[in-house]
């Protein structure tokens, strides 16, 4: 309605995601072996109640009680079966066998996922995705995701905006969680301008090196790249020669450089530089593809940075309003479909307030003035 009234422009849409607690306890998550034990027990309980129902009942109250117990047992069995089905999807998304073995699903809300929430809390949640028109701060699309990360959520968000309003946005403004090679390419293909921060992987790389026991004196920043010879020189003066090249999507390339094993074995910094490597220390140099390079160049401009500064006040306001005014910090319902309905009502309530502010109140004031 707001779009048809010309209130929503879609020239600039600001998108954000927020984690909302699921109606499931932390201790409701079980691994596959435990889920199968619970399923066996549930099946036995259903069979027991069915046998009791075949016997002569002791009056109407007894029949009703048996029916209620049988229905509750069947629902529990169905939830456990659904949890096993959801567990298969979770396991399929894991790359390592150890991660697949440790995967868990909830007995009470099988479609919920373990996610990192506000203030560092970790627990069962859904990922609520909201797209807000920057001009009038109206929610133009919402979705509920099971993904703990926002990395793949922008393309579905754009599709929802187009489905709701009949047109795609001209510009999408997001935070760093949405910025990656695939998203940048997808927005370029759809001819949608993307605004977001350029993420620097240096801190993540250095944190990983610290866990491995690598000293700061031999972090990648201490290695000097010599373009003419196409090799790196380490702080000890040894060379890391070109070893291999990998082609990634979007024209991105990764170049690997490695020192000789003999140089690393004889190096006095070996225990601080490559404590867990037998082949010698390696480094990776990455070259962006055309789409990512253009995006990074654009985000260095003052105009793009000024637009991004507006994101928090627009994109995060509906999240804060829904949490504060409606108390939607935890879903009351279970299952993704019901959770989406609950989230939709919250967004509609928010938009009705915006309709009152943008259309109804000005009309009443104009009528009173005449």
C-alpha positions as CSV (number, residue, x, y, z in Angstrom):
1,X,0.0,0.0,0.0
2,X,2.8,2.4,0.9
3,X,4.6,1.6,-2.3
4,X,1.5,2.2,-4.4
5,X,0.9,5.5,-2.6
6,X,4.3,6.7,-3.8
7,X,5.8,6.8,-0.3
8,X,8.4,4.1,-0.9
9,X,10.9,5.0,-3.5
10,X,13.3,2.0,-3.4
11,X,16.1,4.3,-4.6
12,X,18.1,3.2,-1.6
13,X,17.2,0.2,0.6
14,X,19.2,-0.6,3.7
15,X,19.3,-4.2,4.8
16,X,20.2,-5.8,8.1
17,X,19.8,-9.1,9.9
18,X,19.2,-9.8,13.5
19,X,19.2,-13.0,15.5
20,X,16.0,-13.8,17.5
21,X,16.0,-16.5,20.0
22,X,14.0,-19.6,19.1
23,X,11.5,-21.2,21.4
24,X,13.9,-24.0,22.3
25,X,16.2,-24.6,25.2
26,X,20.0,-25.0,24.7
27,X,19.9,-28.5,26.2
28,X,17.2,-29.6,23.7
29,X,19.9,-30.2,21.0
30,X,21.0,-33.8,20.5
31,X,23.5,-35.6,18.3
32,X,22.4,-38.4,15.9
33,X,22.8,-41.3,18.2
34,X,20.8,-39.6,21.0
35,X,18.1,-38.6,18.5
36,X,17.7,-42.1,17.4
37,X,17.4,-43.3,21.0
38,X,14.7,-40.8,21.6
39,X,12.9,-41.8,18.4
40,X,12.9,-45.5,19.4
41,X,11.5,-44.6,22.8
42,X,8.8,-42.4,21.2
43,X,7.8,-45.1,18.8
44,X,7.5,-47.6,21.6
45,X,5.3,-45.2,23.5
46,X,3.0,-44.7,20.6
47,X,2.7,-48.4,20.1
48,X,1.9,-48.9,23.8
49,X,-0.8,-46.3,23.7
50,X,-2.3,-47.8,20.5
51,X,-2.5,-51.2,22.2
52,X,-4.2,-49.7,25.3
53,X,-6.7,-48.0,23.0
54,X,-7.7,-51.3,21.5
55,X,-8.7,-52.6,24.9
56,X,-12.1,-52.0,26.4
57,X,-12.2,-48.3,27.7
58,X,-13.4,-47.5,31.1
59,X,-15.8,-44.7,30.1
60,X,-15.7,-41.5,28.1
61,X,-13.1,-39.8,30.2
62,X,-10.7,-42.7,29.7
63,X,-11.1,-42.5,25.9
64,X,-10.4,-38.7,25.9
65,X,-7.3,-39.2,28.1
66,X,-6.0,-42.0,25.9
67,X,-6.6,-39.9,22.7
68,X,-4.8,-36.9,24.2
69,X,-1.8,-39.1,25.3
70,X,-1.6,-40.8,21.9
71,X,-1.7,-37.4,20.1
72,X,1.1,-36.0,22.3
73,X,3.2,-39.1,21.8
74,X,2.7,-39.0,18.0
75,X,3.6,-35.3,17.9
76,X,6.8,-36.0,19.8
77,X,7.7,-38.8,17.4
78,X,7.1,-36.5,14.4
79,X,9.3,-33.8,16.0
80,X,12.1,-36.3,16.5
81,X,11.8,-37.5,12.9
82,X,11.9,-34.0,11.7
83,X,15.0,-33.3,13.9
84,X,16.8,-36.2,12.2
85,X,15.9,-34.8,8.8
86,X,17.2,-31.4,9.8
87,X,20.3,-33.0,11.2
88,X,21.0,-34.5,7.8
89,X,20.9,-31.0,6.3
90,X,23.2,-29.7,9.0
91,X,25.7,-32.5,8.5
92,X,25.6,-32.0,4.7
93,X,26.7,-28.4,5.2
94,X,29.8,-29.5,7.2
95,X,33.1,-30.0,5.4
96,X,34.9,-32.0,8.1
97,X,33.9,-35.5,9.3
98,X,34.5,-34.4,12.9
99,X,32.1,-31.5,12.5
100,X,29.5,-33.8,11.0
101,X,29.7,-36.1,14.0
102,X,29.3,-33.3,16.4
103,X,26.3,-31.7,14.6
104,X,23.1,-31.5,16.7
105,X,19.4,-30.7,16.2
106,X,16.8,-29.6,18.6
107,X,14.1,-32.0,20.0
108,X,11.6,-29.1,20.5
109,X,12.2,-26.9,17.5
110,X,14.1,-29.0,14.9
111,X,14.3,-26.1,12.4
112,X,16.1,-23.8,14.9
113,X,19.9,-23.4,14.6
114,X,22.7,-22.6,17.0
115,X,23.7,-19.0,16.4
116,X,25.8,-16.3,17.9
117,X,23.4,-13.7,19.3
118,X,23.7,-10.3,21.0
119,X,26.4,-9.7,23.6
120,X,28.2,-12.8,22.5
121,X,25.5,-15.3,23.6
122,X,25.2,-18.5,21.7
123,X,22.0,-20.5,21.5
124,X,19.1,-21.6,19.3
125,X,17.8,-18.8,17.1
126,X,16.5,-17.7,13.7
127,X,18.0,-15.1,11.5
128,X,15.5,-12.3,10.8
129,X,16.3,-10.3,7.7
130,X,14.7,-6.9,7.2
131,X,14.9,-4.6,4.2
132,X,14.1,-0.9,4.9
133,X,13.4,1.9,2.5
134,X,15.9,4.6,3.3
135,X,13.6,7.5,2.3
136,X,10.7,6.8,4.7
137,X,12.1,4.0,6.9
138,X,9.4,1.6,5.9
139,X,10.1,-2.2,5.9
140,X,9.7,-3.3,2.3
141,X,10.6,-7.0,2.8
142,X,11.3,-9.5,5.5
143,X,12.5,-13.1,5.7
144,X,13.5,-15.7,8.2
145,X,16.7,-17.7,7.6
146,X,18.3,-20.7,9.3
147,X,21.8,-19.4,8.4
148,X,24.0,-18.3,11.2
149,X,25.9,-16.0,8.8
150,X,24.5,-13.2,6.6
151,X,27.0,-13.9,3.8
152,X,24.4,-15.5,1.4
153,X,21.3,-13.5,2.5
154,X,21.4,-10.4,0.3
155,X,20.3,-12.0,-3.0
156,X,17.2,-13.6,-1.4
157,X,16.5,-10.2,0.2
158,X,16.6,-8.4,-3.1
159,X,14.2,-11.0,-4.6
160,X,11.8,-10.5,-1.7
161,X,11.8,-6.7,-2.2
162,X,11.1,-7.2,-5.9
163,X,8.3,-9.7,-5.2
164,X,6.6,-7.3,-2.7
165,X,6.9,-4.0,-4.5
166,X,7.1,-5.0,-8.2
167,X,10.6,-3.6,-8.8
168,X,14.1,-4.1,-7.6
169,X,16.0,-1.5,-5.5
170,X,18.4,0.8,-7.2
171,X,20.9,0.6,-4.3
172,X,21.4,-1.8,-1.4
173,X,23.3,-0.7,1.7
174,X,24.6,-3.4,4.1
175,X,27.1,-4.1,6.8
176,X,30.3,-6.1,6.4
177,X,28.6,-9.5,7.1
178,X,27.0,-9.4,3.6
179,X,30.1,-8.4,1.7
180,X,31.9,-11.2,-0.2
181,X,32.9,-12.0,-3.8
182,X,29.6,-13.8,-4.6
183,X,27.4,-11.1,-3.3
184,X,29.4,-8.3,-5.1
185,X,29.1,-10.2,-8.4
186,X,25.4,-10.9,-7.9
187,X,24.6,-7.3,-7.3
188,X,26.6,-6.3,-10.4
189,X,24.7,-8.8,-12.5
190,X,21.4,-7.4,-11.3
191,X,22.6,-3.8,-11.9
192,X,22.1,-2.9,-8.3
193,X,24.6,-0.6,-6.7
194,X,26.1,-2.1,-3.5
195,X,27.3,0.0,-0.6
196,X,29.1,-1.7,2.3
197,X,32.4,-1.7,4.2
198,X,35.5,-3.2,2.7
199,X,36.5,-6.0,5.1
200,X,40.2,-6.5,6.0
201,X,41.1,-10.1,6.6
202,X,44.4,-9.2,8.3
203,X,43.0,-9.4,11.8
204,X,41.5,-12.9,11.2
205,X,44.7,-14.1,9.6
206,X,46.8,-12.8,12.5
207,X,44.5,-14.3,15.1
208,X,44.8,-17.7,13.4
209,X,48.6,-17.4,13.4
210,X,48.7,-16.6,17.1
211,X,46.7,-19.8,17.8
212,X,49.4,-21.7,15.9
213,X,52.1,-20.1,18.0
214,X,53.5,-17.8,15.3
215,X,55.3,-14.7,16.6
216,X,54.2,-11.2,15.6
217,X,57.7,-10.6,14.3
218,X,57.1,-13.0,11.4
219,X,53.5,-12.1,10.6
220,X,52.7,-11.8,6.8
221,X,53.2,-8.0,7.1
222,X,56.8,-8.5,7.9
223,X,57.5,-10.3,4.6
224,X,58.5,-8.0,1.6
225,X,57.0,-8.8,-1.8
226,X,59.4,-8.2,-4.7
227,X,57.3,-7.9,-7.8
228,X,60.2,-8.1,-10.3
229,X,61.3,-11.5,-9.1
230,X,57.8,-12.5,-8.0
231,X,58.9,-13.8,-4.6
232,X,58.7,-12.8,-0.9
233,X,61.7,-12.1,1.4
234,X,61.3,-13.0,5.0
235,X,62.7,-11.1,8.0
236,X,65.7,-13.4,8.0
237,X,66.5,-12.7,4.3
238,X,65.3,-16.0,2.9
239,X,63.1,-16.2,-0.2
240,X,59.5,-17.5,-0.5
241,X,59.4,-18.6,-4.1
242,X,56.2,-18.8,-6.3
243,X,54.7,-22.3,-5.9
244,X,51.2,-22.4,-7.3
245,X,48.3,-20.3,-8.6
246,X,44.6,-20.9,-8.0
247,X,41.7,-19.4,-10.0
248,X,38.6,-18.5,-8.0
249,X,35.2,-17.2,-9.1
250,X,34.9,-13.7,-10.4
251,X,38.4,-13.6,-11.8
252,X,40.0,-13.7,-8.3
253,X,43.4,-15.3,-8.1
254,X,45.4,-16.7,-5.3
255,X,49.2,-17.1,-5.5
256,X,51.0,-19.3,-3.1
257,X,54.7,-18.8,-2.2
258,X,56.8,-21.2,-0.1
259,X,60.3,-21.3,1.3
260,X,62.6,-24.2,0.8
261,X,62.5,-26.9,3.5
262,X,66.2,-26.6,4.1
263,X,66.0,-22.8,4.7
264,X,63.2,-23.2,7.2
265,X,64.9,-26.1,9.0
266,X,68.1,-24.2,9.5
267,X,66.4,-20.9,10.4
268,X,66.8,-19.7,14.1
269,X,63.2,-18.3,13.9
270,X,61.7,-21.7,12.9
271,X,59.9,-22.4,16.1
272,X,58.4,-18.9,16.0
273,X,57.6,-18.8,12.3
274,X,56.4,-22.2,11.2
275,X,56.2,-24.5,14.3
276,X,53.7,-26.9,12.8
277,X,55.1,-27.0,9.2
278,X,57.4,-29.7,7.7
279,X,57.5,-28.2,4.3
280,X,58.5,-24.6,5.2
281,X,56.5,-21.4,5.7
282,X,54.1,-20.5,2.9
283,X,52.3,-17.2,2.1
284,X,49.3,-16.4,0.0
285,X,48.8,-13.3,-2.1
286,X,45.3,-12.6,-3.5
287,X,44.3,-10.5,-6.5
288,X,40.7,-9.3,-6.6
289,X,38.5,-9.9,-9.7
290,X,37.1,-6.9,-11.7
291,X,33.8,-6.7,-9.7
292,X,35.5,-6.7,-6.3
293,X,38.2,-4.4,-7.4
294,X,35.6,-1.9,-8.7
295,X,33.6,-2.2,-5.4
296,X,36.6,-1.5,-3.3
297,X,37.6,1.5,-5.4
298,X,34.1,2.9,-5.1
299,X,34.0,2.5,-1.3
300,X,37.2,4.6,-1.0
301,X,35.2,7.6,-2.3
302,X,33.8,10.1,0.1
303,X,30.3,9.8,-1.4
304,X,30.0,6.1,-0.8
305,X,31.4,6.4,2.7
306,X,28.8,9.1,3.5
307,X,26.0,6.9,2.3
308,X,27.2,4.0,4.5
309,X,27.3,6.2,7.6
310,X,23.5,6.5,7.3
311,X,23.0,2.7,7.4
312,X,22.9,2.1,11.2
313,X,20.2,4.7,11.8
314,X,17.9,3.4,9.1
315,X,18.6,-0.4,8.9
316,X,18.9,-1.0,12.6
317,X,16.0,1.1,13.8
318,X,13.2,-1.4,12.9
319,X,15.1,-4.1,14.7
320,X,15.4,-2.0,17.8
321,X,11.7,-0.9,17.6
322,X,10.4,-4.4,17.2
323,X,12.5,-5.6,20.1
324,X,11.7,-2.7,22.4
325,X,8.0,-2.0,21.6
326,X,6.8,-5.5,20.7
327,X,9.2,-7.5,22.9
328,X,10.2,-9.8,20.1
329,X,13.4,-11.0,21.6
330,X,12.3,-14.6,21.5
331,X,9.8,-16.2,19.2
332,X,6.7,-17.7,20.9
333,X,6.1,-20.2,18.1
334,X,8.1,-23.1,16.8
335,X,9.0,-24.1,13.3
336,X,10.1,-21.8,10.4
337,X,6.6,-21.3,8.9
338,X,5.1,-20.2,12.2
339,X,8.1,-18.1,13.1
340,X,7.8,-16.3,9.7
341,X,4.1,-15.5,10.5
342,X,5.1,-14.1,13.9
343,X,7.8,-12.0,12.4
344,X,5.5,-10.8,9.6
345,X,2.9,-9.6,12.2
346,X,5.7,-7.7,14.0
347,X,6.8,-6.0,10.7
348,X,3.2,-5.2,9.8
349,X,2.7,-3.6,13.2
350,X,5.8,-1.5,12.6
351,X,4.6,-0.5,9.1
352,X,1.2,0.5,10.3
353,X,2.9,3.0,12.7
354,X,4.8,4.3,9.7
355,X,1.5,4.5,7.7
356,X,0.0,6.5,10.5
357,X,3.0,8.9,10.5
358,X,3.3,9.3,6.7
359,X,-0.3,9.2,5.4
360,X,-3.1,9.2,8.0
361,X,-1.9,11.9,10.4
362,X,-1.0,14.4,7.6
363,X,-4.5,13.8,6.0
364,X,-6.2,14.4,9.3
365,X,-4.2,17.5,9.9
366,X,-5.0,18.8,6.4
367,X,-8.7,18.1,6.9
368,X,-8.7,19.9,10.2
369,X,-7.0,22.9,8.6
370,X,-9.7,23.2,5.9
